[in-house]
Amino acid sequence: MIGSRLYKSAYAPRYLIPFYATLGFVAVALTGYVAFRYILMEVNRRKQTILDSKTQEEIEAERTDDTRYADRKWTFMYGL
């Protein structure tokens, strides 16, 4: 949808400005992806240090506890 707005005939034949705009969008998306992945890796690392200090009984109690949901539990790890 944005392509029809960027690639106008006024930029023909090389379309450099629309190309660089598109390249910028891709670079911003890639930066966001890398940052989000790094954040999730750090969250998993913190949760793993918590898990390492707990006993097996405490881990099982946390898994079956209904007071916290999904990613709020320290037993929940993000799949990367």
Buried (B, 14 or more C-beta within 10 A) or exposed (E): EEEEEBBEEEBEEEBEEBEEBBEEEEEEEEEEEEEEEEEBEEBBEEBEEEBEEBEEEBBEEBEEEEEEEEEEBBBBBEEE
